[in-house]
Amino acid sequence: MNTKKVILALVIVFLGFWMFTDPNGLADAASAGAEQAWVLAQQLFTAIIDFVGALT
């Protein structure tokens, strides 16, 4: 349990440091990550639709 708290604290400190030193870089990284997550979600749902369609 303590390890999870330490890792969470380190991530928060890292993101806070990144936000104050390079806010544009953090925004670009967040935007790129969200865009990639959306593409992966679209691919997943397309694969599920194709699978269900192949069952019938």
C-alpha positions, 0 to 999 in steps of 0.5 A, a space after each residue: 500500500 505504501 509503495 502505491 502512495 509513493 509512486 502516486 506522489 512521484 507521478 504528481 510531483 513529476 507532472 507538477 514540475 513538468 507543468 511549471 517548467 514546460 506547460 506547452 510540452 505537457 499540453 502537447 503530450 496530453 493532446 497526443 495521448 488523448 488522440 491516440 487513446 481515441 484512435 485505439 478506442 475506434 479500432 477496438 469498437 470496429 474490431 468488435 463490430 466486425 467480430 459480431 458481424 462475422 458471427 451471424 
